[in-house]
C-alpha cells in the first residue's frame, strides 16, 4: 500500500507538470530558463517555498533544534523580512532590466568580468555545497525513515550511494529536460503536499507526548524542556541572538534576493505584480515554517531522551516513531518531491548560468537560442553526475549538514550580496572595485574560517566581512571611479507596475516577525 500511494502521488505530479509545460517553447531561452515569463503569484510562492523547504532544510534544521532548541528558527522567520525587501527593492530593479540571471544584472552594472566571476561563484557553490547536500540529506532521510538498507539487504553507506543516484537521475530528468516551468509547476503541487505532510509530524508527535491531545503534549514538552524554547539562546548556541543583526541578515537577504536558484522563480513572473504577490505570499507562509522544521527536532529530543548519536537522524527517526502507517507512502512521495525540488532547482539554475553566461559569452558567441539550451543541458548532465559522485562523502559531516551548508555558502553569499546592494544604491562604484572586493571577501572568509579559526560565530564573521567588502568597494572607486554614472534602462519585457497592496502586506509581514520574537523571548 505504501508503494502504491507513493507511486500514485509521484506520477500525478509528473503528469500535471508535463501537461502544464507541453506548450512552452523550450527551444527559446526565455521559454526554457524562465518558463516563458508566464509564472503567476501562487506558482512563484509554491516554487519558492519548496525550492527552499527540502531535506537539507527539514533534516538539517531539526537536527540543530534537537541539539539547541528554537534559536535556529531565525533562518525561517528572518527569511520573511528578506522576501519583503526583495519584493520592495530588488525585484523591480531586476524586472526593469529584463534579465534571466543575476550575473546579467551585474554585467549591466559593473561589466563583463564581474558577471563572469559571480557566475563562477554560483556554479562552484551549487556544485560543491548545495547539490551534494540536497542529495545526501534526502537520501539519509529516506533511508532512515523507510529502512532502505534493510529492504535492499545492504549496509547503510552502500544503500546511501544507491539512493543518492536514484534521486539524482530522476531530478536531472526534471530539471534538464523540463526547464523552469516544469520545475515550478511540480514544486507548487508538492508544496501543498509538503505543508500538509510536514505539519502532520509535529501534530502526531505532540499527540504521542500528550496521550492523544496536542495541547497537552505541547504543555508537557515546554515544561520538560524549557531550555529548548528560549529563543534568545545562550553563548554556545548555534544561532546567538545578536547574529540576527549580522550574518543572519546577510544569509537571508542573499538567499532570497540574489541567489539564482531562488530568484529565478520571481524573474519568470509575467509581471511585477505577480512577482510581488508570490514573494509576499511565501513570506507569510515562511513565518509558520518553524512548526515544520524546528518543533519535530525538539519532540525527537523528548521522545528519545536526547539519545541520538547523529542529530541529523532526529527528524527521520521521529517520523518513524509518530506517523501512522497509512500516511507513510504519501509522506514518502511528498518528501521525495521536496528533495527533487531543491536538487532540480539548483541544477536548472546552473544550466541557465552556464548556457547564458559562459557558452553564449565565451564558447560560441554566434550560437542560436536552441544551441544555448542544448549546451546548458549537456553541462547539467555533467554537473549532476559530479554531485552524485561526492554527495555520499558527506556522511557524518562534523557539526551537522545544515551548519556545513551555511558555513560554506558564506564564501559567495557575502560578496554577491554586497555588490548587488551597492550596485543598486550607488551610481559611481566601478567594476574594478567590485572585482577586487569579491576576491578580498572570498579569500579572507576561507582563510579566517578554515585556517585561523577564530572563536566567534561564522555568522558574525560574515557580518564583519560584509561591511569590510562594501568599504573596499567605495575606497577603490574613490581612486578608480566609473567614467560615467550608471543609469538603468527599462527593457519593457514585462510590466513593472507594482502591486497596489505590496506595502501594507509587506509591513504586516514585518510586524508579524517582530511580534513572534517578542512573544517567544
VODOBA-613845 format. One record per residue (C-alpha): x, y, z; residue in one letter; residue number from 1. Coordinates in Angstrom, 3 decimals, always signed. Example, Ala and Ser with C-alpha at 12.3 -4.5 7.8 and 13.67 -1.06 7.14 Angstrom:
# VODOBA-613845
{{+12.300 -4.500 +7.800} A 1}
{{+13.670 -1.060 +7.140} S 2}
***
This chain:
# VODOBA-613845
{{+0.000 +0.000 +0.000} X 1}
{{+2.870 +2.353 +0.823} X 2}
{{+4.474 +1.773 -2.561} X 3}
{{+1.155 +2.269 -4.387} X 4}
{{+0.379 +5.606 -2.690} X 5}
{{+3.985 +6.756 -3.219} X 6}
{{+3.922 +5.887 -6.917} X 7}
{{+0.435 +7.346 -7.446} X 8}
{{+1.233 +10.760 -5.970} X 9}
{{+4.617 +10.968 -7.704} X 10}
{{+3.049 +10.047 -11.054} X 11}
{{+0.249 +12.586 -10.544} X 12}
{{+2.784 +15.393 -10.072} X 13}
{{+4.740 +14.326 -13.160} X 14}
{{+1.617 +14.188 -15.384} X 15}
{{+0.356 +17.610 -14.256} X 16}
{{+3.815 +19.141 -14.771} X 17}
{{+4.012 +17.647 -18.281} X 18}
{{+0.532 +18.868 -19.269} X 19}
{{+1.312 +22.360 -17.948} X 20}
{{+4.565 +22.676 -19.862} X 21}
{{+3.984 +20.861 -23.161} X 22}
{{+3.109 +24.129 -24.953} X 23}
{{+6.102 +26.071 -23.571} X 24}
{{+8.724 +26.851 -26.208} X 25}
{{+11.731 +25.078 -24.683} X 26}
{{+13.982 +25.968 -27.620} X 27}
{{+13.953 +29.646 -26.670} X 28}
{{+15.994 +30.826 -23.702} X 29}
{{+13.010 +32.627 -22.118} X 30}
{{+10.845 +29.546 -22.566} X 31}
{{+13.341 +27.123 -21.085} X 32}
{{+15.110 +29.251 -18.475} X 33}
{{+12.223 +31.493 -17.327} X 34}
{{+9.108 +29.459 -18.120} X 35}
{{+8.219 +31.883 -20.915} X 36}
{{+7.938 +34.697 -18.314} X 37}
{{+4.448 +33.413 -17.531} X 38}
{{+4.588 +32.451 -13.838} X 39}
{{+1.818 +33.729 -11.565} X 40}
{{+1.949 +34.646 -7.876} X 41}
{{+0.735 +31.323 -6.387} X 42}
{{+3.058 +29.291 -8.645} X 43}
{{+6.008 +31.529 -7.721} X 44}
{{+5.181 +31.256 -3.997} X 45}
{{+4.863 +27.473 -4.135} X 46}
{{+8.089 +27.086 -6.078} X 47}
{{+9.992 +29.463 -3.767} X 48}
{{+8.857 +27.562 -0.684} X 49}
{{+9.549 +24.084 -1.963} X 50}
{{+12.881 +25.041 -3.519} X 51}
{{+13.879 +26.173 -0.039} X 52}
{{+11.971 +23.642 +2.055} X 53}
{{+13.779 +20.443 +1.214} X 54}
{{+15.544 +17.763 +3.175} X 55}
{{+18.704 +19.765 +3.838} X 56}
{{+16.345 +22.273 +5.484} X 57}
{{+13.939 +19.863 +7.202} X 58}
{{+16.529 +17.285 +8.241} X 59}
{{+19.302 +19.802 +8.941} X 60}
{{+17.312 +22.372 +10.941} X 61}
{{+15.530 +19.730 +13.005} X 62}
{{+18.956 +18.249 +13.712} X 63}
{{+20.091 +21.623 +15.063} X 64}
{{+16.877 +22.103 +17.087} X 65}
{{+17.408 +18.615 +18.546} X 66}
{{+20.711 +19.894 +19.970} X 67}
{{+19.991 +23.576 +20.519} X 68}
{{+16.230 +24.274 +20.539} X 69}
{{+14.318 +27.049 +18.788} X 70}
{{+17.003 +29.733 +18.156} X 71}
{{+17.596 +28.054 +14.775} X 72}
{{+14.119 +29.275 +13.717} X 73}
{{+15.805 +32.599 +12.895} X 74}
{{+16.700 +31.151 +9.499} X 75}
{{+12.982 +30.769 +8.790} X 76}
{{+11.401 +33.931 +10.168} X 77}
{{+14.135 +36.377 +9.120} X 78}
{{+13.629 +34.965 +5.620} X 79}
{{+10.221 +36.664 +5.604} X 80}
{{+11.916 +40.052 +6.077} X 81}
{{+14.306 +39.275 +3.234} X 82}
{{+11.411 +38.446 +0.902} X 83}
{{+9.729 +41.751 +1.759} X 84}
{{+12.954 +43.596 +0.892} X 85}
{{+13.222 +41.687 -2.383} X 86}
{{+9.610 +42.482 -3.298} X 87}
{{+10.042 +46.173 -2.408} X 88}
{{+13.526 +46.893 -3.783} X 89}
{{+15.300 +44.181 -5.741} X 90}
{{+12.629 +42.597 -7.958} X 91}
{{+11.515 +45.914 -9.542} X 92}
{{+15.161 +46.568 -10.488} X 93}
{{+15.644 +43.072 -11.893} X 94}
{{+12.477 +43.051 -13.993} X 95}
{{+13.196 +46.564 -15.266} X 96}
{{+16.405 +45.196 -16.807} X 97}
{{+14.623 +42.128 -18.239} X 98}
{{+17.375 +39.798 -17.011} X 99}
{{+17.378 +35.987 -16.801} X 100}
{{+20.308 +35.719 -14.363} X 101}
{{+21.717 +37.840 -11.537} X 102}
{{+25.132 +37.932 -13.247} X 103}
{{+23.449 +39.581 -16.260} X 104}
{{+22.277 +42.364 -13.943} X 105}
{{+25.823 +42.700 -12.621} X 106}
{{+27.183 +42.859 -16.164} X 107}
{{+24.883 +45.790 -16.902} X 108}
{{+26.013 +47.495 -13.711} X 109}
{{+29.713 +46.639 -13.479} X 110}
{{+30.879 +44.920 -16.670} X 111}
{{+31.540 +41.520 -18.197} X 112}
{{+34.375 +40.476 -15.860} X 113}
{{+32.165 +40.902 -12.775} X 114}
{{+29.446 +38.819 -14.387} X 115}
{{+31.903 +36.032 -15.138} X 116}
{{+33.347 +35.968 -11.608} X 117}
{{+29.906 +35.866 -9.989} X 118}
{{+28.615 +33.183 -12.387} X 119}
{{+31.638 +31.074 -11.495} X 120}
{{+30.982 +31.595 -7.759} X 121}
{{+27.357 +30.494 -8.208} X 122}
{{+28.354 +27.384 -10.143} X 123}
{{+31.039 +26.408 -7.623} X 124}
{{+28.566 +26.962 -4.778} X 125}
{{+25.935 +24.755 -6.395} X 126}
{{+28.441 +22.049 -7.356} X 127}
{{+30.317 +21.835 -4.048} X 128}
{{+27.670 +22.647 -1.434} X 129}
{{+24.028 +22.878 -2.489} X 130}
{{+23.573 +19.980 -4.931} X 131}
{{+25.567 +17.369 -2.944} X 132}
{{+23.971 +18.495 +0.337} X 133}
{{+20.445 +18.111 -1.018} X 134}
{{+21.208 +14.666 -2.394} X 135}
{{+22.913 +13.495 +0.788} X 136}
{{+20.283 +14.781 +3.222} X 137}
{{+17.468 +13.464 +1.050} X 138}
{{+18.976 +10.029 +0.749} X 139}
{{+19.716 +9.925 +4.502} X 140}
{{+16.112 +10.837 +5.338} X 141}
{{+14.545 +8.290 +3.004} X 142}
{{+16.946 +5.521 +4.032} X 143}
{{+16.367 +6.137 +7.748} X 144}
{{+12.602 +6.576 +7.589} X 145}
{{+11.829 +3.688 +5.309} X 146}
{{+14.590 +1.206 +6.224} X 147}
{{+16.016 +1.142 +2.701} X 148}
{{+19.310 -0.555 +3.717} X 149}
{{+17.386 -3.398 +5.354} X 150}
{{+14.989 -3.764 +2.430} X 151}
{{+17.869 -3.844 -0.055} X 152}
{{+19.972 -6.098 +2.149} X 153}
{{+22.819 -3.563 +2.131} X 154}
{{+24.922 -1.715 +4.676} X 155}
{{+23.953 +1.958 +5.302} X 156}
{{+26.715 +3.560 +3.199} X 157}
{{+26.258 +1.475 +0.017} X 158}
{{+22.493 +1.995 +0.347} X 159}
{{+23.136 +5.741 +0.632} X 160}
{{+25.031 +5.656 -2.663} X 161}
{{+22.146 +3.832 -4.348} X 162}
{{+19.511 +6.286 -3.076} X 163}
{{+21.639 +9.327 -3.967} X 164}
{{+21.985 +8.156 -7.557} X 165}
{{+18.280 +7.302 -7.856} X 166}
{{+17.267 +10.772 -6.652} X 167}
{{+19.930 +12.446 -8.789} X 168}
{{+18.910 +10.733 -12.007} X 169}
{{+15.190 +11.482 -11.592} X 170}
{{+15.886 +15.071 -10.529} X 171}
{{+18.156 +15.591 -13.513} X 172}
{{+15.434 +14.478 -15.904} X 173}
{{+13.018 +17.025 -14.411} X 174}
{{+15.471 +19.910 -14.437} X 175}
{{+17.476 +19.321 -17.598} X 176}
{{+14.706 +18.232 -19.945} X 177}
{{+11.746 +20.140 -18.484} X 178}
{{+13.112 +23.643 -17.901} X 179}
{{+11.998 +26.120 -15.247} X 180}
{{+8.250 +25.795 -15.814} X 181}
{{+8.278 +22.025 -15.261} X 182}
{{+10.250 +22.618 -12.061} X 183}
{{+7.951 +25.418 -10.880} X 184}
{{+4.682 +23.558 -11.574} X 185}
{{+5.817 +20.337 -9.884} X 186}
{{+7.104 +22.440 -6.976} X 187}
{{+3.713 +24.091 -6.492} X 188}
{{+1.900 +20.751 -6.244} X 189}
{{+4.498 +19.252 -3.946} X 190}
{{+4.491 +22.407 -1.785} X 191}
{{+0.862 +21.772 -0.833} X 192}
{{+1.659 +18.154 -0.030} X 193}
{{+4.753 +19.049 +1.961} X 194}
{{+2.988 +21.678 +4.060} X 195}
{{+0.204 +19.189 +4.837} X 196}
{{+2.520 +16.219 +5.369} X 197}
{{+5.145 +18.234 +7.230} X 198}
{{+2.507 +19.643 +9.575} X 199}
{{+1.303 +16.151 +10.461} X 200}
{{+4.651 +15.198 +12.008} X 201}
{{+4.606 +17.725 +14.905} X 202}
{{+0.848 +17.180 +15.352} X 203}
{{+1.219 +13.404 +15.699} X 204}
{{+4.356 +13.934 +17.791} X 205}
{{+2.552 +16.185 +20.266} X 206}
{{-0.361 +13.733 +20.363} X 207}
{{+2.050 +10.940 +21.236} X 208}
{{+3.550 +13.010 +24.059} X 209}
{{+0.124 +14.209 +25.273} X 210}
{{-1.687 +10.843 +25.110} X 211}
{{-3.782 +11.915 +22.136} X 212}
{{-4.102 +15.627 +22.997} X 213}
{{-1.973 +18.138 +21.057} X 214}
{{-2.225 +20.937 +23.628} X 215}
{{-1.381 +18.592 +26.493} X 216}
{{+1.610 +17.366 +24.514} X 217}
{{+2.818 +20.923 +23.902} X 218}
{{+2.470 +21.802 +27.585} X 219}
{{+4.356 +18.659 +28.592} X 220}
{{+7.099 +19.419 +26.074} X 221}
{{+7.599 +23.055 +27.121} X 222}
{{+7.514 +22.109 +30.808} X 223}
{{+10.006 +19.264 +30.448} X 224}
{{+12.397 +21.125 +28.134} X 225}
{{+12.114 +24.878 +28.872} X 226}
{{+15.702 +25.478 +27.743} X 227}
{{+14.805 +24.319 +24.223} X 228}
{{+12.198 +27.108 +23.912} X 229}
{{+14.491 +30.018 +24.811} X 230}
{{+14.612 +31.928 +21.520} X 231}
{{+17.494 +34.146 +22.681} X 232}
{{+19.795 +31.174 +23.195} X 233}
{{+22.989 +31.001 +25.230} X 234}
{{+26.578 +31.936 +24.325} X 235}
{{+27.181 +28.466 +22.862} X 236}
{{+24.002 +28.468 +20.800} X 237}
{{+24.215 +27.610 +17.095} X 238}
{{+22.478 +30.932 +16.463} X 239}
{{+23.404 +33.516 +19.126} X 240}
{{+20.737 +36.247 +19.285} X 241}
{{+22.980 +39.085 +18.108} X 242}
{{+23.798 +37.245 +14.875} X 243}
{{+20.301 +38.242 +13.768} X 244}
{{+21.759 +41.684 +13.138} X 245}
{{+24.961 +40.494 +11.453} X 246}
{{+25.315 +37.291 +9.458} X 247}
{{+21.685 +36.156 +9.709} X 248}
{{+20.525 +39.189 +7.731} X 249}
{{+23.211 +38.561 +5.119} X 250}
{{+22.381 +34.852 +4.764} X 251}
{{+18.701 +35.552 +4.198} X 252}
{{+18.985 +38.662 +2.069} X 253}
{{+21.493 +36.883 -0.176} X 254}
{{+19.412 +33.716 -0.382} X 255}
{{+16.035 +35.323 -1.096} X 256}
{{+17.246 +38.317 -3.070} X 257}
{{+20.302 +37.320 -5.095} X 258}
{{+20.599 +33.502 -5.127} X 259}
{{+19.984 +32.461 -8.734} X 260}
{{+18.244 +29.193 -7.805} X 261}
{{+15.661 +31.131 -5.765} X 262}
{{+15.221 +34.452 -7.531} X 263}
{{+14.875 +32.743 -10.923} X 264}
{{+11.280 +31.908 -9.957} X 265}
{{+10.459 +35.593 -9.500} X 266}
{{+12.362 +36.535 -12.665} X 267}
{{+9.954 +34.270 -14.534} X 268}
{{+6.935 +36.298 -13.340} X 269}
{{+4.532 +37.508 -16.031} X 270}
{{+4.770 +40.997 -14.452} X 271}
{{+5.969 +42.753 -11.307} X 272}
{{+2.579 +42.441 -9.604} X 273}
{{+2.625 +38.640 -9.816} X 274}
{{+6.253 +38.506 -8.667} X 275}
{{+5.497 +40.643 -5.612} X 276}
{{+2.376 +38.625 -4.790} X 277}
{{+4.396 +35.402 -4.955} X 278}
{{+7.165 +36.723 -2.698} X 279}
{{+4.813 +38.117 -0.047} X 280}
{{+2.584 +35.031 -0.018} X 281}
{{+5.694 +32.914 +0.504} X 282}
{{+6.831 +35.304 +3.264} X 283}
{{+3.609 +34.797 +5.242} X 284}
{{+3.847 +31.026 +4.978} X 285}
{{+7.540 +31.166 +5.907} X 286}
{{+6.676 +32.607 +9.332} X 287}
{{+4.877 +29.316 +10.048} X 288}
{{+7.941 +27.341 +8.943} X 289}
{{+9.363 +26.602 +12.431} X 290}
{{+6.344 +24.383 +13.107} X 291}
{{+7.676 +22.012 +10.426} X 292}
{{+11.452 +22.486 +10.535} X 293}
{{+12.165 +23.144 +14.234} X 294}
{{+9.489 +21.643 +16.514} X 295}
{{+9.918 +17.986 +15.393} X 296}
{{+13.582 +18.089 +16.443} X 297}
{{+12.601 +19.098 +19.991} X 298}
{{+9.900 +16.416 +20.002} X 299}
{{+12.554 +13.881 +18.967} X 300}
{{+14.760 +15.002 +21.879} X 301}
{{+11.883 +14.351 +24.303} X 302}
{{+10.798 +11.010 +22.815} X 303}
{{+14.335 +9.588 +22.575} X 304}
{{+15.651 +11.286 +25.756} X 305}
{{+18.293 +13.070 +23.720} X 306}
{{+19.877 +9.720 +22.848} X 307}
{{+20.542 +10.010 +19.104} X 308}
{{+24.206 +9.893 +18.100} X 309}
{{+23.780 +11.659 +14.744} X 310}
{{+21.487 +14.677 +15.236} X 311}
{{+20.725 +14.744 +11.501} X 312}
{{+18.785 +11.498 +12.021} X 313}
{{+16.434 +13.090 +14.607} X 314}
{{+13.781 +14.042 +12.037} X 315}
{{+13.549 +10.741 +10.141} X 316}
{{+13.532 +8.867 +13.447} X 317}
{{+10.661 +10.921 +14.876} X 318}
{{+8.715 +10.406 +11.626} X 319}
{{+9.082 +6.643 +12.028} X 320}
{{+8.025 +6.914 +15.672} X 321}
{{+4.872 +9.028 +15.315} X 322}
{{+3.491 +8.794 +11.752} X 323}
{{+0.663 +6.259 +11.230} X 324}
{{+1.497 +3.580 +8.680} X 325}
{{-1.347 +4.736 +6.405} X 326}
{{+0.430 +8.075 +5.804} X 327}
{{+3.911 +6.731 +5.118} X 328}
{{+3.534 +6.265 +1.351} X 329}
{{+2.088 +9.761 +0.872} X 330}
{{+4.741 +11.377 +3.063} X 331}
{{+7.492 +9.499 +1.225} X 332}
{{+6.202 +10.875 -2.086} X 333}
{{+5.977 +14.422 -0.720} X 334}
{{+9.454 +14.245 +0.785} X 335}
{{+10.764 +12.793 -2.462} X 336}
{{+9.214 +15.756 -4.292} X 337}
{{+10.891 +18.183 -1.879} X 338}
{{+14.258 +16.543 -2.468} X 339}
{{+13.799 +16.720 -6.229} X 340}
{{+12.686 +20.334 -5.951} X 341}
{{+15.840 +21.694 -4.347} X 342}
{{+18.067 +19.493 -6.479} X 343}
{{+16.457 +20.274 -9.811} X 344}
{{+16.057 +23.963 -8.973} X 345}
{{+19.781 +24.391 -8.315} X 346}
{{+20.575 +22.263 -11.343} X 347}
{{+18.226 +24.262 -13.578} X 348}
{{+19.849 +27.486 -12.406} X 349}
{{+23.300 +26.039 -13.088} X 350}
{{+22.196 +25.125 -16.596} X 351}
{{+20.896 +28.682 -17.050} X 352}
{{+24.119 +30.271 -15.808} X 353}
{{+26.354 +28.106 -17.972} X 354}
{{+24.265 +28.447 -21.121} X 355}
{{+23.772 +32.213 -20.975} X 356}
{{+26.851 +33.438 -19.121} X 357}
{{+29.579 +31.091 -20.350} X 358}
{{+28.614 +29.192 -23.504} X 359}
{{+26.981 +32.139 -25.269} X 360}
{{+29.556 +34.597 -23.963} X 361}
{{+32.857 +32.774 -24.422} X 362}
{{+32.438 +29.465 -26.266} X 363}
{{+30.028 +30.176 -29.130} X 364}
{{+29.064 +33.836 -29.410} X 365}
{{+27.017 +33.155 -32.555} X 366}
{{+25.047 +30.301 -31.007} X 367}
{{+21.324 +30.184 -31.681} X 368}
{{+18.925 +30.005 -28.717} X 369}
{{+18.362 +26.288 -29.286} X 370}
{{+22.134 +25.720 -29.256} X 371}
{{+22.443 +27.625 -25.978} X 372}
{{+19.712 +25.494 -24.406} X 373}
{{+21.318 +22.289 -25.695} X 374}
{{+24.752 +23.287 -24.350} X 375}
{{+23.185 +24.098 -20.990} X 376}
{{+21.546 +20.675 -20.838} X 377}
{{+24.862 +18.946 -21.568} X 378}
{{+26.547 +20.894 -18.788} X 379}
{{+23.672 +19.980 -16.456} X 380}
{{+24.241 +16.275 -17.046} X 381}
{{+27.959 +16.611 -16.229} X 382}
{{+27.249 +18.663 -13.097} X 383}
{{+24.607 +16.242 -11.836} X 384}
{{+26.985 +13.286 -12.235} X 385}
{{+29.669 +15.197 -10.316} X 386}
{{+27.224 +15.993 -7.488} X 387}
{{+26.024 +12.403 -7.267} X 388}
{{+29.634 +11.288 -7.000} X 389}
{{+30.551 +13.454 -3.984} X 390}
{{+27.211 +13.596 -2.072} X 391}
{{+27.671 +10.301 -0.162} X 392}
{{+31.082 +11.532 +1.054} X 393}
{{+29.237 +13.972 +3.361} X 394}
{{+28.115 +11.075 +5.577} X 395}
{{+28.617 +12.071 +9.232} X 396}
{{+29.965 +15.567 +8.475} X 397}
{{+31.032 +17.399 +11.647} X 398}
{{+28.530 +19.914 +13.060} X 399}
{{+25.612 +18.615 +11.009} X 400}
{{+24.676 +19.065 +7.369} X 401}
{{+22.786 +22.358 +7.796} X 402}
{{+25.646 +24.161 +9.537} X 403}
{{+28.098 +22.780 +6.976} X 404}
{{+25.978 +24.181 +4.160} X 405}
{{+25.573 +27.625 +5.738} X 406}
{{+29.266 +27.959 +6.565} X 407}
{{+30.354 +27.054 +3.051} X 408}
{{+27.758 +29.339 +1.472} X 409}
{{+29.345 +32.324 +3.222} X 410}
{{+32.140 +32.132 +0.652} X 411}
{{+29.893 +33.534 -2.073} X 412}
{{+26.880 +34.977 -0.223} X 413}
{{+28.806 +37.862 +1.375} X 414}
{{+30.462 +39.301 -1.773} X 415}
{{+27.494 +38.718 -4.084} X 416}
{{+25.005 +40.438 -1.770} X 417}
{{+27.457 +43.303 -1.185} X 418}
{{+27.990 +44.092 -4.869} X 419}
{{+24.281 +43.784 -5.694} X 420}
{{+23.253 +46.172 -2.890} X 421}
{{+25.999 +48.675 -3.698} X 422}
{{+25.211 +48.376 -7.413} X 423}
{{+21.583 +49.313 -6.813} X 424}
{{+22.136 +52.163 -4.373} X 425}
{{+25.223 +53.765 -5.928} X 426}
{{+25.991 +55.111 -9.403} X 427}
{{+29.767 +55.613 -9.282} X 428}
{{+31.199 +52.387 -7.816} X 429}
{{+33.237 +50.741 -10.573} X 430}
{{+33.565 +47.224 -11.918} X 431}
{{+37.208 +47.059 -10.849} X 432}
{{+36.151 +47.883 -7.279} X 433}
{{+33.543 +45.114 -7.372} X 434}
{{+36.056 +42.541 -8.655} X 435}
{{+38.676 +43.423 -6.039} X 436}
{{+36.033 +43.313 -3.280} X 437}
{{+34.830 +39.856 -4.397} X 438}
{{+38.348 +38.388 -4.350} X 439}
{{+39.084 +40.006 -0.980} X 440}
{{+35.871 +38.625 +0.537} X 441}
{{+36.263 +35.054 -0.765} X 442}
{{+39.921 +34.688 +0.237} X 443}
{{+39.532 +36.389 +3.632} X 444}
{{+36.476 +34.317 +4.552} X 445}
{{+38.054 +30.967 +3.663} X 446}
{{+41.371 +31.747 +5.377} X 447}
{{+39.692 +33.119 +8.519} X 448}
{{+37.127 +30.332 +8.900} X 449}
{{+39.199 +27.289 +7.965} X 450}
{{+42.811 +28.331 +8.746} X 451}
{{+42.742 +30.952 +11.522} X 452}
{{+39.530 +29.524 +13.050} X 453}
{{+38.568 +32.429 +15.358} X 454}
{{+36.412 +31.804 +18.402} X 455}
{{+33.355 +33.636 +17.020} X 456}
{{+30.248 +32.504 +15.166} X 457}
{{+30.714 +32.263 +11.426} X 458}
{{+27.607 +34.465 +11.184} X 459}
{{+29.405 +37.307 +12.975} X 460}
{{+32.368 +36.765 +10.661} X 461}
{{+30.041 +37.183 +7.694} X 462}
{{+28.669 +40.430 +9.121} X 463}
{{+32.138 +41.904 +9.673} X 464}
{{+33.308 +40.844 +6.240} X 465}
{{+30.203 +42.278 +4.577} X 466}
{{+30.957 +45.737 +5.980} X 467}
{{+34.641 +45.492 +5.003} X 468}
{{+33.717 +44.403 +1.469} X 469}
{{+31.483 +47.440 +0.984} X 470}
{{+34.154 +49.761 +2.403} X 471}
{{+36.726 +48.342 -0.027} X 472}
{{+34.355 +48.945 -2.959} X 473}
{{+33.958 +52.615 -2.081} X 474}
{{+37.664 +53.115 -1.339} X 475}
{{+38.782 +51.578 -4.647} X 476}
{{+36.092 +53.522 -6.523} X 477}
{{+37.365 +56.745 -4.968} X 478}
{{+40.623 +56.208 -6.842} X 479}
{{+39.178 +54.326 -9.863} X 480}
{{+35.566 +55.526 -10.363} X 481}
{{+33.252 +54.780 -13.269} X 482}
{{+33.726 +57.060 -16.239} X 483}
{{+30.012 +57.933 -16.190} X 484}
{{+27.203 +57.476 -13.686} X 485}
{{+25.301 +54.195 -14.056} X 486}
{{+21.798 +54.595 -15.463} X 487}
{{+19.470 +51.627 -15.609} X 488}
{{+17.391 +51.224 -18.761} X 489}
{{+13.884 +49.760 -18.900} X 490}
{{+13.776 +46.915 -21.451} X 491}
{{+9.946 +46.710 -21.354} X 492}
{{+9.990 +42.907 -21.426} X 493}
{{+7.438 +42.801 -18.610} X 494}
{{+5.102 +45.321 -16.994} X 495}
{{+6.757 +46.720 -13.841} X 496}
{{+3.696 +48.415 -12.350} X 497}
{{+3.855 +47.454 -8.640} X 498}
{{+1.055 +45.591 -6.849} X 499}
{{-1.164 +48.155 -5.128} X 500}
{{-1.118 +46.267 -1.817} X 501}
{{+2.612 +45.489 -1.738} X 502}
{{+3.455 +47.986 +1.042} X 503}
{{+0.649 +47.249 +3.533} X 504}
{{+1.108 +43.493 +3.107} X 505}
{{+4.874 +43.838 +3.433} X 506}
{{+4.596 +45.907 +6.610} X 507}
{{+2.205 +43.318 +8.036} X 508}
{{+4.793 +40.586 +7.466} X 509}
{{+7.471 +42.658 +9.248} X 510}
{{+5.137 +43.291 +12.202} X 511}
{{+4.349 +39.571 +12.443} X 512}
{{+8.056 +38.656 +12.621} X 513}
{{+8.774 +41.242 +15.341} X 514}
{{+5.692 +40.133 +17.276} X 515}
{{+6.769 +36.483 +17.130} X 516}
{{+10.182 +37.282 +18.627} X 517}
{{+8.647 +39.407 +21.368} X 518}
{{+6.183 +36.629 +22.224} X 519}
{{+8.855 +33.910 +22.430} X 520}
{{+11.507 +35.971 +24.240} X 521}
***
